[in-house]
Amino acid sequence: MKKIIVLFALLAMLMGFVSCEKKEQEKMAKTEMSEDSMKEDSMSGDSMMAEDSETREESLTDAEGNKLDLFFNFKEETVKISFNGEEALLKQEVTASGYRYSNDEYELDGKGESVWLRKGETVIFKYEVEK
């Protein structure tokens, strides 16, 4: 009888260990997928990005001819923007979908092939690929 109880206890511990290991692997896979999706959530402008690069440069032009230059640094989780002669460094924020970078003055949002730059509450740049 003791052997059966010990066997069940060992079996329960083994199953718990396997379950924890599986959850950890799933968590790591989700983290890798979210990092990859951020890098692949491209904006379709003039893009210059090396394979497995920590940086990416984008130049986008909106419907009115305004140009927005972006320099993403994925390692530092920042983007440097240049728009209408002004430059700013924005820090990445956590989002459920797409991406967002901001500082006290600017906010850059993107999802798919759309990008918005706000200064305060005003949208000063909007880029969307026409379908």
Backbone hydrogen bonds, N-H to C=O, Kabsch-Sander energy under -0.5 kcal/mol:
donor,donor_aa,acceptor,acceptor_aa,energy
5,I,1,M,-2.1
6,V,2,K,-2.7
7,L,3,K,-2.5
8,F,4,I,-2.6
9,A,5,I,-2.3
10,L,6,V,-2.6
11,L,7,L,-2.5
12,A,8,F,-2.6
13,M,9,A,-2.2
14,L,10,L,-2.5
15,M,11,L,-2.4
16,G,12,A,-2.3
17,F,13,M,-2.4
18,V,14,L,-2.5
19,S,15,M,-2.4
20,C,16,G,-2.4
21,E,17,F,-2.4
22,K,18,V,-2.4
23,K,19,S,-2.3
24,E,20,C,-2.1
25,Q,21,E,-2.1
26,E,22,K,-2.4
27,K,23,K,-2.4
28,M,24,E,-2.3
29,A,25,Q,-2.4
30,K,26,E,-2.4
31,T,27,K,-2.1
32,E,28,M,-2.4
33,M,29,A,-2.4
34,S,30,K,-2.4
35,E,31,T,-2.1
36,D,32,E,-2.4
37,S,33,M,-2.7
38,M,34,S,-1.8
39,K,35,E,-1.8
40,E,36,D,-2.5
41,D,37,S,-1.4
42,S,40,E,-3.3
46,D,59,S,-1.8
47,S,45,G,-1.1
48,M,57,E,-1.9
53,S,50,A,-1.7
56,R,72,F,-1.9
57,E,48,M,-1.6
58,E,70,L,-2.6
59,S,46,D,-0.7
60,L,68,L,-2.8
62,D,66,N,-2.3
63,A,126,K,-0.6
65,G,62,D,-1.8
68,L,60,L,-3.0
69,D,82,S,-2.5
70,L,58,E,-3.1
71,F,80,K,-1.9
72,F,56,R,-3.2
73,N,78,T,-2.9
74,F,54,E,-2.8
75,K,54,E,-0.8
77,E,73,N,-1.0
78,T,73,N,-2.0
79,V,90,L,-2.1
80,K,71,F,-2.3
81,I,79,V,-0.6
81,I,88,A,-2.9
82,S,69,D,-2.1
83,F,86,E,-2.7
84,N,67,K,-0.6
86,E,83,F,-2.0
88,A,81,I,-1.9
90,L,79,V,-3.0
90,L,88,A,-0.5
91,K,102,S,-2.4
92,Q,77,E,-3.0
93,E,100,R,-3.1
99,Y,110,G,-2.5
100,R,93,E,-0.6
101,Y,108,L,-2.5
102,S,91,K,-2.3
103,N,106,Y,-2.3
107,E,118,R,-1.9
108,L,101,Y,-3.4
109,D,107,E,-0.5
109,D,116,W,-2.7
110,G,99,Y,-2.1
111,K,114,S,-2.0
114,S,111,K,-1.8
115,V,127,Y,-2.6
116,W,109,D,-2.9
117,L,125,F,-2.6
118,R,107,E,-2.9
119,K,122,T,-2.7
120,G,105,E,-2.0
120,G,118,R,-0.6
122,T,119,K,-1.6
124,I,117,L,-2.7
124,I,122,T,-0.7
125,F,117,L,-1.5
127,Y,115,V,-3.1
129,V,113,E,-0.7
